[in-house]
Amino acid sequence: MTSAPSPRVSRARAFPLIWVVPIVAIAIGGWMGFRELRDRGKAITIDFADGSGVEAGRTVLEYKGVSAGTVEAVELRPGLAGVSIRLRLTRSAESLARAGAHFWIVHPEISFSGVKGLDTLVTGVRINVLPGGGPPAAHFTGLDKAPVPEVTDEGRAFILRTDRLGSLTSGAPVFYREFKVGKVEASRLSRDSTSVLIRVHVDAPYGDLVRTSTRFWNTGGFSFKVSLFGGAELKDTSLESLVTGGIAFATPDVGAVAPAAPAGAQFALASEPNPDWLKWSPKIPIRSPDTADESQPKGGILDELIKP
């Protein structure tokens, strides 16, 4: 009787577990590097007069609340004429790099007109952009402050001329019979520097309230007058206009109501109203917002009058 042959046992060499962690780390690093190269967009350069708070690798470019790029370097310009920021866009945001685009640095701002950029106290400053419509570009000059927001409302804008700006700021309210119908958009000195030009926007459907004979006056600030025979008089104004400044207007009710003022019409801004203006109460029909005229021109002469 023959005995069965002995089984042959072979041991497979076990994979050293110590290599698992390095291999996984290399795989993750490779994937992250691939994703970075895949999402990496073009680099652009933005010149600013001041780069306070901007940090390489931390400060981001935002558009509509979404990160669109990251600052790679911050350097002084030749002759110490400002700072130059090199920014790397994400691939999906490359279309932002077009001529006519406006870039500005968002800092925290606390004023009577409100609080802006408060989140930058925690996250650090950021750069915002308003896209342009020109050809692709790689070099831009940044703005010192945020541009005037584009008005999408179909109302009307007018230009007011005054000797002094006073407490009026961008965003200050415009009232008709103490009802808010618009706001101040921007202001600048006239070309001969003898007066201040203020652009106000009256929302739809209240644009027709402004007629060619309308009078505007400043409602901001605190005024208290005392006379020997007239007693004391306190300026009647809202709390909002007391803090941020404000403008009111009225139209004469004597005879036929004057025609509606076209967009871009200029008016004088009085420091205070004539007592008769407060009594005017013409019947001016206004249309509901869903039937407001959408054909009113925007920009053009208004931008020429107000831009620095």
C-alpha positions as CSV (number, residue, x, y, z in Angstrom):
1,M,0.0,0.0,0.0
2,T,1.5,3.2,-1.1
3,S,1.1,6.4,1.0
4,A,-0.4,9.6,-0.6
5,P,2.1,12.3,-1.4
6,S,2.5,15.1,1.1
7,P,0.7,18.3,0.1
8,R,3.0,21.1,-0.9
9,V,2.3,24.3,1.0
10,S,3.4,27.7,-0.5
11,R,3.1,31.0,1.3
12,A,2.1,34.0,-0.8
13,R,4.1,37.1,0.3
14,A,1.6,39.4,2.1
15,F,1.4,43.1,1.0
16,P,3.0,45.2,3.7
17,L,0.2,47.3,5.3
18,I,2.6,50.0,6.1
19,W,2.4,51.1,2.4
20,V,-1.3,51.6,2.4
21,V,-1.2,55.1,4.0
22,P,1.5,56.5,1.7
23,I,-0.3,55.1,-1.4
24,V,-3.6,56.6,-0.4
25,A,-2.0,59.9,0.4
26,I,-0.3,59.9,-3.1
27,A,-3.6,59.1,-4.8
28,I,-5.4,61.9,-3.0
29,G,-2.6,64.3,-3.7
30,G,-2.6,63.3,-7.3
31,W,-6.3,63.8,-7.6
32,M,-6.2,67.2,-5.9
33,G,-3.4,68.2,-8.2
34,F,-5.3,67.0,-11.3
35,R,-8.4,68.9,-10.2
36,E,-6.4,72.0,-9.5
37,L,-4.9,71.9,-13.0
38,R,-8.3,71.1,-14.5
39,D,-10.0,74.1,-12.8
40,R,-7.1,76.4,-13.2
41,G,-8.0,79.4,-15.3
42,K,-6.0,82.4,-16.7
43,A,-4.1,84.8,-14.6
44,I,-4.9,88.5,-14.6
45,T,-3.3,91.6,-13.1
46,I,-5.2,94.4,-11.3
47,D,-3.6,97.7,-10.2
48,F,-5.0,99.4,-7.1
49,A,-4.0,102.6,-5.4
50,D,-4.1,100.8,-2.1
51,G,-4.1,97.1,-1.3
52,S,-4.9,97.2,2.4
53,G,-6.0,93.8,3.7
54,V,-5.2,91.8,0.5
55,E,-3.2,88.7,1.1
56,A,-1.8,86.2,-1.4
57,G,-3.4,82.7,-1.1
58,R,-6.3,84.0,1.1
59,T,-8.1,86.9,-0.6
60,V,-10.6,85.7,-3.2
61,L,-12.4,87.2,-6.1
62,E,-16.2,86.9,-5.8
63,Y,-18.9,87.3,-8.4
64,K,-22.6,86.9,-7.3
65,G,-21.4,85.4,-4.0
66,V,-19.4,82.6,-5.6
67,S,-15.6,82.3,-5.5
68,A,-14.2,83.1,-9.0
69,G,-10.5,83.2,-8.3
70,T,-7.7,83.6,-5.7
71,V,-4.9,86.2,-5.3
72,E,-1.5,84.7,-6.0
73,A,0.7,87.7,-5.3
74,V,0.6,91.3,-4.1
75,E,3.5,93.6,-5.1
76,L,4.3,97.3,-5.1
77,R,4.2,98.9,-8.5
78,P,7.2,100.6,-10.0
79,G,7.8,104.0,-8.4
80,L,5.6,103.0,-5.4
81,A,2.6,104.3,-7.4
82,G,0.3,101.7,-5.9
83,V,0.0,97.9,-5.7
84,S,-0.3,95.3,-8.4
85,I,-2.3,92.1,-7.6
86,R,-1.9,88.9,-9.6
87,L,-5.1,86.9,-9.5
88,R,-5.7,83.4,-10.8
89,L,-9.3,82.9,-12.1
90,T,-11.1,79.6,-12.0
91,R,-11.7,78.1,-15.4
92,S,-15.5,78.7,-15.2
93,A,-14.9,82.4,-14.5
94,E,-12.5,83.2,-17.3
95,S,-15.1,85.2,-19.1
96,L,-14.9,87.8,-16.3
97,A,-11.5,88.9,-17.8
98,R,-12.9,91.2,-20.4
99,A,-12.2,94.8,-21.2
100,G,-14.5,97.1,-19.3
101,A,-14.7,94.9,-16.2
102,H,-14.5,96.8,-12.9
103,F,-12.8,95.4,-9.9
104,W,-12.8,96.8,-6.3
105,I,-11.8,95.7,-2.9
106,V,-14.6,95.2,-0.3
107,H,-13.8,96.5,3.1
108,P,-16.1,96.7,6.1
109,E,-18.0,100.0,6.1
110,I,-20.2,101.3,8.8
111,S,-22.0,104.6,8.2
112,F,-25.3,106.3,8.7
113,S,-26.5,104.8,5.4
114,G,-26.0,101.3,6.6
115,V,-23.4,98.5,7.2
116,K,-21.6,97.0,4.3
117,G,-19.0,94.2,4.0
118,L,-19.3,93.3,7.7
119,D,-18.5,89.7,6.9
120,T,-14.9,90.8,5.9
121,L,-14.1,91.4,9.5
122,V,-14.0,87.6,9.9
123,T,-13.1,86.3,6.5
124,G,-10.8,89.2,5.5
125,V,-11.3,91.6,2.5
126,R,-12.4,90.3,-0.8
127,I,-12.4,91.5,-4.4
128,N,-15.6,92.0,-6.3
129,V,-16.1,92.4,-10.0
130,L,-18.6,93.9,-12.4
131,P,-18.2,92.1,-15.8
132,G,-17.3,94.1,-18.9
133,G,-18.4,93.4,-22.5
134,G,-15.1,94.0,-24.3
135,P,-12.6,91.6,-25.7
136,P,-10.5,89.3,-23.5
137,A,-8.0,91.2,-21.4
138,A,-5.4,90.4,-18.7
139,H,-4.6,93.8,-17.1
140,F,-7.1,96.0,-15.3
141,T,-7.1,99.2,-13.1
142,G,-9.1,98.7,-10.0
143,L,-11.6,101.1,-8.5
144,D,-11.2,102.9,-5.2
145,K,-14.8,102.1,-4.3
146,A,-17.7,100.1,-5.5
147,P,-19.4,101.4,-8.7
148,V,-22.9,102.8,-8.7
149,P,-25.3,99.8,-8.9
150,E,-26.9,99.4,-12.3
151,V,-30.5,100.4,-12.1
152,T,-32.8,97.7,-13.5
153,D,-36.0,99.5,-12.5
154,E,-38.0,101.1,-15.3
155,G,-38.3,104.4,-13.4
156,R,-36.6,107.6,-14.3
157,A,-33.4,109.4,-13.2
158,F,-33.0,113.1,-12.9
159,I,-30.1,115.5,-12.2
160,L,-30.3,118.0,-9.3
161,R,-27.9,121.0,-8.9
162,T,-27.1,122.4,-5.6
163,D,-24.5,124.6,-3.9
164,R,-23.6,122.1,-1.3
165,L,-24.0,118.3,-0.9
166,G,-24.8,118.5,2.8
167,S,-25.6,115.2,4.4
168,L,-26.8,113.5,1.2
169,T,-25.2,110.2,0.5
170,S,-25.7,107.4,-2.1
171,G,-28.9,105.5,-1.1
172,A,-30.5,108.5,0.6
173,P,-34.3,108.5,0.1
174,V,-36.4,110.6,-2.2
175,F,-39.9,111.4,-0.9
176,Y,-43.2,112.6,-2.4
177,R,-45.7,113.6,0.3
178,E,-43.4,111.9,2.8
179,F,-43.7,108.6,0.9
180,K,-40.5,107.1,-0.4
181,V,-40.5,106.9,-4.2
182,G,-36.8,106.7,-5.0
183,K,-33.2,107.2,-3.9
184,V,-30.0,109.1,-4.5
185,E,-27.7,107.2,-6.9
186,A,-24.5,109.3,-7.1
187,S,-23.0,112.8,-6.8
188,R,-20.1,114.8,-8.1
189,L,-18.8,118.3,-8.6
190,S,-19.9,120.1,-11.8
191,R,-17.3,120.5,-14.5
192,D,-16.7,124.2,-13.4
193,S,-16.7,123.2,-9.7
194,T,-19.2,125.8,-8.9
195,S,-22.0,123.4,-7.8
196,V,-22.7,119.8,-7.0
197,L,-24.6,117.5,-9.3
198,I,-26.8,114.8,-7.7
199,R,-28.4,112.0,-9.7
200,V,-31.6,110.7,-8.2
201,H,-33.7,107.7,-9.4
202,V,-37.5,107.8,-9.0
203,D,-38.9,104.3,-9.2
204,A,-41.7,103.2,-11.4
205,P,-44.6,103.9,-11.4
206,Y,-43.8,107.3,-9.7
207,G,-41.7,108.8,-12.5
208,D,-44.7,110.8,-13.8
209,L,-45.0,112.6,-10.5
210,V,-41.9,114.6,-11.6
211,R,-43.1,117.4,-14.0
212,T,-41.2,120.1,-15.7
213,S,-42.4,122.6,-13.0
214,T,-41.5,120.3,-10.0
215,R,-39.5,121.8,-7.1
216,F,-37.0,119.7,-5.2
217,W,-35.6,120.5,-1.7
218,N,-33.2,118.9,0.8
219,T,-35.0,117.3,3.8
220,G,-31.9,116.1,5.6
221,G,-30.4,117.5,8.8
222,F,-31.8,119.1,11.9
223,S,-33.1,122.6,11.8
224,F,-34.6,124.7,14.6
225,K,-35.5,128.3,14.1
226,V,-36.5,130.9,16.7
227,S,-37.9,134.3,15.8
228,L,-39.1,137.1,18.0
229,F,-42.6,137.3,16.6
230,G,-43.0,133.9,14.9
231,G,-42.1,131.7,17.8
232,A,-40.1,128.5,17.4
233,E,-40.1,126.3,14.3
234,L,-38.7,122.7,14.1
235,K,-37.9,121.3,10.7
236,D,-40.3,118.4,10.1
237,T,-38.4,115.4,8.6
238,S,-38.3,111.7,8.9
239,L,-35.8,109.8,11.0
240,E,-34.3,108.2,7.9
241,S,-33.6,111.5,6.2
242,L,-32.4,113.0,9.5
243,V,-29.7,110.4,9.6
244,T,-28.8,109.8,5.9
245,G,-30.1,112.9,4.3
246,G,-33.0,113.0,2.0
247,I,-34.8,114.8,-0.9
248,A,-38.4,115.7,-1.3
249,F,-40.3,117.2,-4.3
250,A,-43.7,118.7,-5.1
251,T,-45.5,120.0,-8.2
252,P,-47.6,123.2,-8.4
253,D,-51.4,122.7,-8.6
254,V,-52.2,126.1,-10.1
255,G,-53.7,125.8,-13.6
256,A,-53.0,122.8,-15.8
257,V,-50.4,120.3,-14.5
258,A,-47.1,120.7,-16.5
259,P,-46.0,117.8,-18.7
260,A,-44.0,114.9,-17.2
261,A,-40.2,115.6,-17.1
262,P,-38.1,113.4,-19.3
263,A,-35.3,111.2,-18.0
264,G,-32.2,113.3,-17.5
265,A,-34.0,116.6,-16.8
266,Q,-32.1,119.0,-14.5
267,F,-33.6,120.8,-11.5
268,A,-32.3,123.1,-8.8
269,L,-32.2,121.6,-5.3
270,A,-33.3,124.1,-2.6
271,S,-32.0,123.9,0.9
272,E,-35.5,124.1,2.3
273,P,-39.0,124.3,0.8
274,N,-41.1,127.4,0.3
275,P,-44.1,127.1,2.6
276,D,-46.4,127.2,-0.5
277,W,-44.7,124.1,-1.9
278,L,-45.9,122.0,1.1
279,K,-49.5,122.9,0.2
280,W,-49.4,121.9,-3.4
281,S,-51.5,118.8,-4.1
282,P,-52.1,118.3,-7.9
283,K,-54.0,115.3,-9.2
284,I,-51.4,113.3,-11.1
285,P,-52.5,109.8,-12.1
286,I,-49.9,107.0,-11.6
287,R,-49.9,103.6,-13.2
288,S,-49.6,100.4,-11.3
289,P,-46.1,98.7,-11.5
290,D,-47.2,96.0,-13.9
291,T,-48.2,98.6,-16.5
292,A,-45.3,101.0,-15.9
293,D,-43.6,102.3,-19.0
294,E,-40.5,100.3,-19.7
295,S,-39.3,102.4,-22.6
296,Q,-37.6,105.1,-20.5
297,P,-34.0,105.6,-21.6
298,K,-31.2,104.7,-19.2
299,G,-27.7,106.0,-19.1
300,G,-26.5,108.3,-21.9
301,I,-26.6,111.9,-20.8
302,L,-27.1,110.8,-17.2
303,D,-23.8,109.0,-17.2
304,E,-22.0,111.9,-18.9
305,L,-23.3,114.3,-16.3
306,I,-22.4,112.3,-13.3
307,K,-19.3,110.4,-14.1
308,P,-16.0,112.0,-12.8
